[in-house]
Amino acid sequence: MLIAEDFLLLAVDDETGKTANVDNLGVRLAGALLADLAAANKTLMRGAPEAGATKEEREKAGDTTILVTDNAPTGHVALDAALQAVLDTPEAPARKIVEAISDAAEDNLLAALAERGILEKEETKLFRMLPITRWPAADSSHEVALRANLTKVLLEGAEPDERTATLISLLHGSGLISGLVGKEQRKAAEERAEEIAGSEWGVATVATQVAIAATVATVATVGVAAAAFILLSSDADKPADAAEAPVS
């Protein structure tokens, strides 16, 4: 199971098959796929900060160049699409590669999970016209074990291994952490997730940390661009006299 698949399973409601409203879900899944490529020994980093780097150096990890060391297909549609995205963007910084992977990440991962019988693809039409696709759980056994493991780390003081720490770091800020625990435990879980995300460099490989840093950088960039678009759209909708009205 990929880290990206674990992330997506936590974002999809088992019963309704609807995906949660996650800020920049595609970008976060792309970062997870980049971590999965590193874990599969498909890529290496050039110009990445080394272990023990300062916070400022770590924040620049999104500018690291990613090189493909093994371009043989993995047989996984999402992972192979991510690998191709790296091949298609030579010399691009990691954050740009994350952005490139993000376009098809969710659809590819959903298809892979459905093909293996973990999710079920349900196609319906709203008002008999608008097509809607939902992905309810067909086999929840892996997700149940995953949630139990995350709860131990977030609430019971268990130390995460690299894979779990990577997943939590990617989940941090997505809004999904609060859905893993009860209402009374959300604050503690969020604080623990923030702690793990902040200390991730000491737990993860450099390649995994680059994936996390590139994801954070891309989310921030996309968020700023979206906010600017909303503001510009709002200004464009204002009447001319209102836009030019003097300030009293």
N, C-alpha and C positions, 0 to 999 in steps of 0.2 A: 504494500500500500504506500502510495506517495504521500509526502507531507502535504502537497497541494490537495490531494483527495481528502485527507483528514480535515483540512480547513473547510473545504466545500461541504462535507458531510455535516459539519457543525453549523453551517449556514442554511441548510435546507431542512425545513420542517418535515419530520418523518411522516406525519399523517396527511397534511395538506399538500405536501410536495412543493410548497412555495419557498422561494429563496428570500432570506431575511434582507432587510434594507441595510446593507453594509456599505459604508463609505469606501468607494473605489475598490469594489470586490475584485474586478478583473486585474487590477494592479497588484493587489495582495496575493492573488493566486499565481500571477506571473512571477513574483518574487519567490514564492514557494517552489515553483517549477525550476527556477534558477538554482535554488538550494538543492533540489532533487538531482539536477544535472551534475552538480559538484559531487554529491554523494555517490553518484553512479560512475565517477571518475571520467566524465565526458568533457570536462572543462578544467582550465587552470586560470589563475589570476596573474596579471602583470601590472605592477605598480600599486599593489594593495598594501595598506598599512600592516605592520607585523604585530604579532601578539605583544601586549603590553603598551600599545600605542595610546597616545593621549586622546581625550574626548574629541578634541578638534580634528585630530588625524582620522579618527574613526568616522566622523561625520562626512569626511571627504571620500570615504570608501565607495560611494556611488559613482565616482569618476574613474574607478578602476577599469582597465581593459580586460575583457574576457576572451580567452582563446580556446578553441575546440581542439581537444587532443585525441578524440575518438569520434568519428562521424558515422559510425555504423548504427543503423536504426535499432531502437530498443524494442520495437513492436508495440509500444504504448502510444496511442495517437496524440495525446497531450504532450508527452515528453519529447516525442519526435518533432512535433511542431515547434516546440520551444528550442530544440537543438537547431532546427533549420533557421529560426529567427536569429540565433547567434551567428550562424554561418552567413546569413544575408546582411548582417550589419558589422562587417569587420572594422576593427579599430574604434567602434563606438563605445562610449562609456557605459558602465553597467546599468545606470538609470535609464538610458535610451533603449537598451535591450529589454529591460523590464517593460517599458512602454510598448515596445513592438510585440512582445509575447502576449500582452494583456488582451489584445483584440479578440483572440479566439480561445483564450484559456478556459473560460467557464464552459462554453459549449463543448469543447473537446473533453474536458474532465467529466462532465455530466454523461456524455456518450460512453466514455470508458467505464464509468461506474454502472451504467445501465447494462452494458454488454456483459459485465461480470455478475449480474444479478444482485447487485447491492442496492440499486435504485430501480424504480420502474417508470418507464416513460408513459405518461397519460396525455393524450391530445384531445381537447374538447374545443367547443366554440362558444364564445360569449354572445348572447342574443342571437345565436345560430349564424353568426357572421364572422366575428373576430376570433381567429385561432389562438388558443392558449395551450401551452405545454407545461405540465407539472411533473414533478419527480418524487413521488412518495417512496418511502423505504420499502424494499422487498426483503432485505436481510439486515437487521439492525445490530447483529452480534458484535461486529467490529466497533461500531460507534459506541455501544454501551461500554465496552472495555476501555475505549479511548477516553470517554467522559470520566470514568472511574479513576483512571490514571491521572488525568488533569486535575481532578478534585484533590487527590492526594498531594500533588505538588502545590496547588494554589492555596489549600486550606490546612493541610495536615503536616506541613513542613518537610515533605519528601523532596530530596534533591533530584532535579531533572537531569536526564541524560541529554546529549547534544541534540538529538532529534526532537525531544519534547521541549527543550528550551527554545529551539528554533521556531517550533509551532507557536508557542506562547508569545514569543517576540513578534511574530507576524500577526497574531490575534490581537495583541495589545493595540488599543486605539480603534479597533474595528467595531466595537460594541458587542461582540460575541462573548466576551469573558463573563459578563453579567448573566448571560443565559445558561451558564454552566452550573451555577450555584443558586441557593435560595436568596430571597430578597435581603434578608438580614446579613448575609455573608458577602454581598456584592462588593462592599467597600474593601474588605480584607482581601478578596480575590483580585481586585483591580490593583491594589497596592503591591501585592506579591508579583503580579504580572509585570508591573512597572519596574520592580526590583530586578526581576530576571532579565527583562529587556535591556535594562541599563548595564547589567554586568555580563551580558552575553559574550563579550569578547573573550572572557576567560574560559568559557564553556565550549564555544563552537570553534570549528576550523575557520581559518581566514576566509575561505571561499563561502562558507555559510554566512559569515558576518557581512561579507560584501553584498550578498543577496538581500539581507535584512536592511542594510544601509541604503541600498539602491531602491528598495521598496518604499522606505520612509521618505526618501528624497523625491521620488516620483509622486507619491501621494500628496506631498506638500505642494509640488509644482502644479499638479492637476487641480488641486483644491483652490489655489490662488487663481488659476486660469478660469475656473468655473465661477468664482466669486466676481472676477472682473467682468465676465460675460454677463452675469446677472445685473451688475451695476450699470453696464453700458446699455443693456436692453431696457432697464428701468428709465434711464435718462432719455433714451430714444422715444419712449412712450409718452413722455411729458409734453404737454402743449408748449409751443414755442414761447408764449408769453410767460408761462410758469418757469421755464428754464432760464429765462433772462430777467426775471423779476429782481429788482434791487433788494439787497439785504438791509433791513431797517435797523 
